[in-house]
Structures are given as structure tokens and as C-alpha cells.
Amino acid sequence: MNKVLTPNDTRATLLETGLRLFAEQGYNGTGIKEIVDATGVPKGSFYNYFKSKEDFGAEVISFYADGFADKWSAYFAEGPEQPLAALRYTYERIISYHEQCEVKAGCLLGNFAAEMSESSELCRLTLQEVVGGWRKRFASYLRKAQADGSVRTDLSAEQLTDFFWNAWEGALLRMKIERSTAPVRACINLMFDHFFLP
């Protein structure tokens, strides 16, 4: 007997499917019909949950960010207590995840930023909010690491965070091009073995 999906289940299924297809094919390469066909949801029902494809795209960004925040919290909970070591452990886990994936999709936030920032103000603003939240969280750990003497203090935690974000996103782009996690591993090693240190 087929399970009857509740409205919340249906919405989550659409978001999960959209996330997977956007990561594999990009926003512009994925149509609503393809998303509803993959979920078995009637196309008309899609609009009961989302006003438009653009609205759906912004919701997928938030859905991805929430999932990433949950993983981030889990990695920190199981990792070392020292803030800098905890950050490194978290990014080592992220790299291990990418190594297990056959498709090197990179970061959905970076992918959306490249594809949608000029054409969708809604998606751009959603990305700005999500990335801003990530930057605050990362900087808070760097401030703790500066306080315990394990991170340099000649630059602010915010400056270090921004430099890391820019380097990480560039490394993820190279990972997609080269189909290898070597660029992201090199980025992590350089940042945590050299750049962050006093």
C-alpha cells in the first residue's frame, strides 16, 4: 500500500528533489516538470506550496542551509573542543563527504550565486542572508581561537573568515572543474597549517 504524503511531507520531498537536481544540473537546467515528475507530485500541486520557480529556488537555498547547519552542529559536537581544531575537523568531514560523492557538485550556495545573483533578486537576498549567517558562526569560532592564542590577531575574525570563504568557494569551483577534492584539501591545509596561525 502506498504511503499517503501529508502536505509537509510533499513540501519536503519537493525541496529535497529540487536540491538534488539543482546540485546536479543547475537552476536553469532544471524544470518544474522534471522536479514534479521525479517526486510523483502533480504539476498543479507544486503551486500550492511555491508561488513560482524563483520562490522555490529561494526555498531550496534555505533548505540546503538548514541541512548544512545541522551537519555543522553534529560535526562540532563530535569533534575536538579547541575551536580551531573543531573548525578543521568540520571541514575535513565535509571533504570526506565530497570524496564519497560520484558527482562533484560543489557548494549549492556558490552554484546559485554564480547562476542566479544577476537574474533573481529574491535568490540573491536569500543567499546574502544565508552566507551572512555562516560567516557569523565561523567568525565566532575564530574569535574563540584568537582568545586562546591559536589564531593570529593581526587581522579580525571577520577578515579571516571572509578570506577563508573566498578561498574555500574558489577551491570548490576547482573541485568541480578537476573532478577532484585535491583543491579543497590543499585549501584546508594552507589555511589551518599556515594562514590562521599566529
PECORRA-V199704 format. One record per helix or strand. SS is the DSSP state (H for helix, E for strand). FROM is the first residue (numbers start at 1). TO is the last residue. Records with the same first field share a line. If there is no record, write none. Layout:
# PECORRA-V199704
SS=FROM-TO, FROM-TO
This chain:
# PECORRA-V199704
H=7-25, 32-39, 43-49, 53-78, 83-100, 108-116, 121-147, 157-178, 182-195
